[in-house]
Amino acid sequence: MTDEEPTEAELSEQAQVRRGKRERLIESGAGAYPVSVPITTTIPAVRAKYPNLETDTATGHTVGLAGRVVHSRIGGKLCFASLQSGDGQRIQAMVSLAEVGEDSLQLWKDLVDLGDHVFVSGEVISSRRGELSILVKEWAIASKAIQPLPNLHSELSEETRVRQRYLDLISREGARETVRARAKAVASLRATFAGHEYIEVETPMLQTIHGGASARPFVTHSNAFDTELFLRIAPELFLKRAVVGGIERVFEINRNFRNEGADSTHSPEFAMLEAYQAYGDYNQMADLTQQLIQDAAFALAGSHVVTWADGTDYDFGGQWDRISMYESLNAASGWNVTVETPLAELRAKADSVGVEVGQPTAGKYIEELWEHFVKGDLHRPTFVMDFPVDTSPLVRDHRSKPGLVEKWDLYVRGFELATGYSELVDPVIQRERFVEQAKLGAAGDVEAMRLDEEFLRALEHGMPPTGGMGMGIDRLLMALTGLGIRETILFPLVK
């Protein structure tokens, strides 16, 4: 192998050669893609059994295992290959004339390529160089690779890593570790919820009315029902129906779809966690969210201090700060804005610092100005509390601060990771909020919510005081690993 990547023409030529080898395997009766091979163990299991085998030692232990060929060295009477398991662990296969015979050795030389999955059976030994090896007595192709592997000695480009994630997983331990980290984090979330007696449910992904968030939906059509449907932008309105029905602690880990832009922190398709607790409020949900994230950090790192991909340590430990949106905005800007500040004054202040607002409501101006002045300085995990009422149509009015609602956003590393509410359970006020959203939609706001009569009917049957929270799973992995969103999603949508 050279350090230079093969050209497209060379790759095409290699693929044709490999197709020819596939035909030879099929014609020989051995097959290029057998339904199974007689494995008795795995590469990780052999490595775990013999972690420190002395140099040039024979164990007398015969095994049958399979792996992908990631390195190959052809000799006259002895061939070497490194076989890699799915988790990246490797073992050496030694194919010798003395053990397999002339015909079998020649077939190995002729038919085995980098990237092939190969079965080998033989004795576990340590080579003269001290490398754990299989002294092969029998071998077979388990799956013939038609396309050659990329050069495993050089890094793949970011585009290749994202578009051909399978190559990333084959070649890079970091990619495999991200998959494992995500699985550990999600398992930790479920364990924490179980400790608080939450029940996990599933809610519809196809909905007749999109709701639960302010976002532009994907639209589709059902032939069976001959109706327009929307891919879920949030599970909120169905989870709240569950609370009405008596499932008082409920959560869902789900896929959401929002027909919006994609950048380093946003993906049109993403994984989301939402949870609701009857007789809770936004303070209790903040406590729960902190525990969920700290438990996930501990599951990955063994402590609340995680190490990001760039080597930076980040501390999720301790009690996290809770700051007021209005107070922190005024402290950073030197202004004195309140819920009573006229819209014209807010517009002038935004113009003075170059902040543009798409839907010019007072609450939108406050949130955009807050992001301009405060957001970038939030490095430690911080709950930003108490939002304007006109930007939060599903949230209960603040119990002591008129014009505000009991909502928080959690910021980590300068980006929003989670949000939490004291939920609005009054069906009359909820209807009024939906009507206001409908007016915004009629005025051209494509993210405005629609009036959902079925949800309102559920609320009219009585929903207890409830706290709710939502958190992006992809963003949680960003916070825990320091990676971008396209790295934390296994197969992200790309152009």
C-alpha positions in Angstrom: 0.0 0.0 0.0 1.1 3.5 -0.7 0.2 6.7 1.1 -1.5 8.1 -2.1 -5.2 7.5 -2.6 -6.0 5.6 -5.8 -7.6 7.5 -8.6 -11.1 6.9 -9.9 -9.7 5.0 -12.8 -7.6 2.8 -10.6 -10.5 2.1 -8.3 -12.7 1.1 -11.3 -9.9 -1.2 -12.5 -9.5 -2.8 -9.1 -13.3 -3.3 -8.9 -13.3 -5.2 -12.2 -10.4 -7.4 -11.1 -12.3 -8.2 -7.9 -15.4 -9.0 -9.8 -13.4 -11.6 -11.7 -12.2 -13.1 -8.4 -15.9 -13.3 -7.3 -16.7 -15.2 -10.4 -13.8 -17.6 -9.8 -15.0 -18.2 -6.2 -18.6 -18.9 -7.4 -17.4 -21.2 -10.2 -15.2 -23.2 -7.8 -18.2 -24.0 -5.6 -16.6 -22.3 -2.6 -18.9 -19.3 -3.1 -18.1 -15.6 -2.6 -20.9 -15.0 -0.1 -21.7 -18.2 2.0 -24.7 -18.1 4.2 -22.5 -18.9 7.2 -19.0 -19.9 8.3 -18.1 -22.2 11.2 -16.9 -19.7 13.7 -16.3 -20.8 17.3 -15.2 -17.5 18.8 -14.4 -13.9 18.0 -11.3 -11.8 17.7 -12.1 -9.8 20.9 -12.7 -13.1 22.8 -9.3 -14.5 21.7 -7.5 -11.3 22.6 -9.2 -11.2 26.0 -8.2 -14.9 26.6 -4.6 -14.3 25.7 -3.7 -10.7 26.6 0.0 -11.4 27.3 1.0 -14.5 25.4 4.8 -14.9 25.4 6.7 -14.5 22.2 6.9 -17.6 19.9 4.4 -19.6 22.0 1.9 -22.2 20.8 -1.3 -22.6 22.9 -2.7 -25.8 21.5 -6.0 -24.1 21.3 -7.7 -24.3 17.9 -10.3 -21.7 17.0 -12.4 -20.6 14.1 -13.0 -16.9 13.7 -13.7 -14.3 11.0 -12.7 -10.7 10.3 -12.1 -8.1 7.6 -8.7 -8.1 6.0 -7.2 -4.7 6.6 -3.5 -5.5 6.0 -1.9 -8.2 3.9 1.7 -9.3 3.2 2.3 -11.9 0.6 5.4 -14.2 0.8 6.6 -17.2 -1.1 5.8 -19.9 1.5 4.1 -17.7 4.2 1.4 -15.0 3.9 0.3 -12.6 6.7 -3.0 -10.8 7.1 -4.5 -8.6 9.8 -8.1 -9.5 10.4 -10.3 -6.8 12.1 -13.5 -7.3 14.0 -16.4 -4.9 14.0 -15.1 -3.1 17.1 -11.7 -2.5 15.6 -9.7 -5.2 17.4 -7.3 -7.1 15.2 -5.5 -10.5 15.1 -2.8 -11.8 12.7 -3.6 -14.7 10.4 -0.5 -16.7 9.2 -1.2 -18.8 6.1 1.8 -21.1 5.4 2.6 -23.7 2.8 3.3 -26.2 5.6 -0.1 -25.9 7.2 -2.5 -25.4 4.3 -0.7 -26.9 1.3 0.3 -25.5 -2.1 -3.1 -25.2 -3.7 -4.8 -23.5 -0.8 -1.8 -21.1 -0.3 -2.0 -20.1 -4.0 -5.7 -19.5 -3.8 -5.1 -17.2 -0.9 -2.6 -15.2 -2.9 -4.9 -15.1 -5.9 -8.3 -14.4 -4.4 -7.9 -12.6 -1.0 -8.0 -8.8 -1.1 -8.0 -6.0 1.4 -11.5 -5.5 2.6 -12.6 -9.1 2.2 -14.2 -10.9 5.2 -12.3 -14.1 5.7 -12.8 -17.1 8.0 -9.8 -18.8 9.4 -9.4 -21.9 11.5 -6.2 -22.8 13.3 -4.1 -22.8 16.5 -3.7 -19.6 18.6 0.0 -18.8 18.8 2.3 -15.9 19.4 4.6 -15.1 16.4 8.4 -14.7 16.6 7.7 -11.0 16.8 5.3 -11.5 19.7 2.1 -10.8 17.8 -1.0 -12.8 18.7 -1.8 -14.9 15.7 -3.8 -17.7 14.2 -1.7 -20.4 12.5 -4.2 -21.1 9.7 -5.1 -24.7 8.8 -8.3 -23.9 6.9 -9.7 -20.7 5.5 -12.6 -19.4 3.4 -13.9 -16.2 2.0 -16.9 -15.1 4.2 -17.7 -12.1 2.0 -15.9 -10.8 -1.1 -15.4 -7.0 -1.2 -15.9 -5.7 -4.8 -14.8 -2.1 -3.9 -11.3 -1.6 -2.4 -10.9 -0.1 1.0 -9.5 3.5 1.3 -5.9 3.9 2.5 -6.2 3.1 6.2 -2.9 4.9 6.8 -4.4 8.3 6.0 -7.5 10.1 7.3 -10.6 10.2 5.2 -12.0 13.5 4.2 -14.9 14.9 6.2 -17.2 14.5 3.2 -16.3 10.8 2.8 -16.7 10.2 6.5 -20.2 11.6 6.5 -21.4 10.3 3.2 -19.8 6.8 3.5 -20.0 6.3 7.2 -19.3 2.6 6.8 -15.8 3.5 5.6 -15.4 5.8 8.6 -16.4 3.0 10.9 -14.0 0.5 9.3 -11.1 2.9 9.4 -11.4 5.1 12.4 -11.7 4.2 16.1 -13.1 7.6 16.9 -16.2 6.8 14.7 -16.7 3.5 16.4 -16.4 5.1 19.8 -19.0 7.8 18.9 -21.5 5.0 18.2 -20.7 3.3 21.5 -20.9 6.6 23.4 -24.3 7.4 21.9 -25.6 3.9 22.9 -24.2 4.4 26.5 -25.8 7.8 26.8 -29.2 6.7 25.6 -29.1 3.6 27.9 -28.2 6.0 30.8 -31.2 8.3 30.0 -33.5 5.3 30.2 -32.0 4.1 33.4 -32.3 7.5 35.1 -36.0 7.7 34.0 -36.6 4.2 35.4 -35.2 5.4 38.7 -37.8 8.1 38.7 -40.6 5.7 37.8 -41.2 7.1 34.3 -42.9 5.1 31.6 -41.5 5.1 28.0 -44.1 5.3 25.2 -44.3 5.8 21.5 -46.4 8.4 19.8 -47.4 9.0 16.1 -44.7 10.1 13.6 -47.3 10.9 11.0 -49.8 13.5 12.2 -52.8 15.3 10.8 -51.9 18.5 12.5 -48.3 19.5 13.3 -47.7 20.9 16.8 -45.7 20.9 19.9 -43.1 23.3 18.7 -42.7 26.3 16.4 -41.2 24.8 13.3 -41.8 24.3 9.6 -43.0 20.7 9.0 -42.4 18.2 6.2 -45.6 17.5 4.4 -46.7 14.2 2.8 -49.9 12.6 1.5 -51.6 9.4 2.7 -53.1 7.4 -0.2 -55.0 5.2 2.2 -56.7 8.1 3.9 -56.5 10.5 1.0 -55.3 13.3 3.3 -52.4 15.6 3.9 -50.1 14.5 6.8 -47.1 16.0 8.5 -43.9 14.4 9.8 -43.7 15.0 13.5 -41.9 18.1 14.6 -42.4 17.2 18.3 -44.3 14.5 20.3 -45.5 17.0 22.9 -49.2 17.2 22.3 -49.5 13.4 22.3 -47.4 12.9 25.4 -49.7 15.4 27.2 -52.7 13.4 26.1 -51.0 10.5 27.9 -50.7 12.6 31.1 -54.4 13.5 30.8 -55.1 9.8 30.6 -53.3 9.1 33.8 -49.7 8.2 32.7 -48.3 10.7 35.1 -44.6 10.3 34.4 -44.0 9.7 30.7 -41.1 10.0 28.3 -40.3 9.3 24.7 -37.0 9.1 22.7 -38.1 9.7 19.2 -37.3 11.0 15.7 -38.4 14.5 14.8 -38.4 16.2 11.4 -38.2 20.0 10.8 -38.1 21.4 7.2 -35.5 24.0 8.1 -31.9 24.8 7.6 -29.0 22.5 8.4 -25.8 23.7 10.1 -23.3 22.7 12.8 -26.1 22.3 15.5 -29.2 21.6 13.4 -30.3 18.7 11.2 -33.7 18.3 9.4 -34.0 14.9 11.0 -32.9 14.5 14.6 -33.4 12.4 17.8 -35.4 14.0 20.6 -36.2 13.2 24.2 -39.3 14.6 25.8 -40.6 13.9 29.3 -43.6 15.1 31.3 -44.3 14.8 35.1 -47.7 15.4 36.6 -47.6 17.6 39.7 -44.1 18.9 38.7 -43.0 22.3 37.4 -40.1 23.8 35.5 -37.8 23.8 38.6 -38.2 20.1 39.1 -37.7 19.4 35.4 -34.5 21.4 35.6 -33.3 19.2 38.5 -34.2 16.1 36.5 -32.5 17.4 33.3 -29.3 18.1 35.2 -29.3 14.6 36.6 -30.0 13.0 33.2 -27.0 14.8 31.7 -24.7 14.2 34.6 -25.6 10.5 34.7 -24.9 10.3 31.0 -21.6 11.9 31.4 -20.7 9.5 34.2 -21.8 6.6 32.0 -19.3 7.7 29.3 -16.4 9.0 31.3 -16.7 7.5 34.7 -17.0 11.0 36.2 -18.7 14.3 35.5 -15.7 15.5 33.6 -15.7 14.4 30.0 -12.9 14.8 27.5 -13.9 16.2 24.1 -12.5 15.1 20.7 -10.0 18.0 20.7 -8.6 16.9 24.1 -10.4 19.6 26.1 -11.9 18.6 29.5 -15.4 19.8 30.3 -17.0 19.6 33.7 -20.7 18.8 34.1 -20.4 18.5 37.8 -21.8 20.6 40.6 -25.0 22.6 40.7 -25.7 24.5 37.5 -26.4 28.2 37.4 -29.9 29.5 36.8 -30.1 33.0 35.3 -33.0 35.3 34.3 -33.3 36.1 30.6 -34.2 39.7 31.2 -31.8 40.4 34.0 -28.8 38.8 32.1 -29.7 40.8 29.0 -29.8 44.0 30.9 -26.5 43.2 32.7 -24.8 42.5 29.4 -26.2 45.4 27.4 -26.4 48.1 30.0 -30.1 48.6 29.1 -33.2 48.3 31.3 -35.7 46.5 29.1 -38.8 44.8 30.7 -42.0 43.1 29.5 -43.5 46.6 29.3 -40.8 48.1 27.0 -42.6 49.2 23.8 -42.1 47.3 20.5 -40.8 50.4 18.8 -38.1 50.9 21.4 -37.0 47.2 21.2 -36.9 47.6 17.4 -34.6 50.7 17.7 -32.3 48.9 20.1 -32.1 45.9 17.8 -31.3 48.2 14.9 -28.6 49.9 16.9 -26.7 46.6 17.3 -27.5 45.1 13.9 -29.9 42.4 15.1 -32.6 41.4 12.6 -35.8 39.8 13.7 -38.0 37.8 11.2 -41.3 37.9 13.1 -41.2 41.2 14.9 -43.0 40.6 18.2 -41.7 42.0 21.5 -40.8 38.5 22.7 -38.8 37.7 19.5 -36.8 40.9 19.9 -36.0 40.0 23.5 -34.8 36.5 22.6 -32.7 37.7 19.6 -31.2 40.5 21.6 -30.4 38.1 24.5 -28.7 35.7 22.0 -26.7 38.7 20.7 -25.4 39.9 24.1 -25.4 36.8 26.4 -25.5 33.5 24.6 -21.9 33.4 23.4 -20.5 33.9 26.9 -22.3 30.9 28.4 -19.7 28.1 28.6 -20.7 26.3 31.8 -24.0 24.5 31.8 -26.6 27.3 32.5 -30.4 27.4 32.8 -31.8 30.6 31.3 -35.1 31.2 33.0 -38.4 33.0 32.4 -39.2 33.8 28.8 -41.6 36.2 27.1 -45.2 34.9 26.9 -45.6 35.6 23.1 -42.9 33.2 22.1 -44.1 30.3 24.3 -47.7 29.3 23.4 -47.6 26.0 25.3 -46.2 27.4 28.6 -47.9 28.4 31.8 -47.8 32.1 32.8 -45.2 32.8 35.5 -46.7 32.5 39.0 -45.1 35.9 40.1 -43.8 37.7 37.1 -46.6 39.1 34.8 -45.8 38.9 31.1 -43.4 36.0 31.5 -43.8 32.3 31.3 -42.2 29.5 33.4 -39.8 28.2 30.8 -36.1 27.6 30.8 -33.5 26.8 28.1 -30.3 25.0 29.0 -27.2 26.2 27.3 -24.0 24.1 27.2 -20.9 25.2 25.3 -22.8 28.2 24.0 -25.6 26.2 22.3 -29.1 25.3 23.4 -29.2 21.7 24.6 -32.6 21.4 26.3 -35.8 23.2 27.3 -38.3 22.9 30.1 -41.7 24.3 31.0 -44.3 24.5 33.6 -46.9 23.3 31.2 -50.0 25.3 30.2 -53.0 23.1 31.3 -55.9 25.6 31.1 -57.8 24.7 27.9 -59.4 28.1 27.6 -56.0 30.0 27.7 -54.5 27.3 25.5 -57.2 27.9 22.9 -56.5 31.7 23.0 -52.8 31.0 22.5 -53.5 28.7 19.5 -55.7 31.4 18.0 -52.8 33.9 18.3 -50.6 31.4 16.6 -53.1 30.9 13.8 -53.0 34.7 13.2 -49.2 34.6 12.9 -49.6 31.7 10.5 -52.1 33.7 8.4 -49.6 36.6 8.4 -47.0 34.3 6.8 -45.2 32.7 9.8 -44.5 29.2 8.4 -43.4 28.0 11.9 -46.6 29.0 13.7 -48.6 26.3 15.4 -52.1 25.2 14.1 -55.2 25.0 16.3 -55.5 21.4 17.4 -59.1 20.7 18.4 -58.3 17.1 19.5 -55.6 18.2 21.8 -57.8 21.0 23.3 -60.6 18.4 23.8 -58.1 16.3 25.8 -57.2 19.3 28.0 -60.8 19.9 28.6 -61.0 16.6 30.4 -58.5 17.9 32.9 -54.7 17.8 32.9 -53.0 18.0 36.3 -50.3 20.6 36.9 -47.3 19.3 34.9 -43.7 20.0 34.2 -42.1 19.1 30.9 -38.7 19.0 29.3 -37.2 18.3 25.9 -33.6 17.6 24.9 -31.9 16.8 21.6 -30.1 13.4 21.7 -27.7 14.5 18.9 -26.9 17.7 20.8 -26.4 15.8 24.0 -23.7 13.8 22.3 -22.2 17.1 21.0 -22.0 18.3 24.6 -20.5 15.1 25.8 -18.0 14.5 23.0 -17.2 18.0 21.6 -18.1 16.8 18.1 -20.3 18.5 15.5 -23.9 17.3 14.8 -22.9 15.4 11.6 -20.5 13.3 13.6 -23.0 12.4 16.4 -25.6 11.3 13.9 -24.6 7.9 12.4 -26.1 8.6 9.0 -26.9 12.3 8.7 -28.8 13.7 5.8 -26.5 15.5 3.4 -26.9 17.1 -0.1 
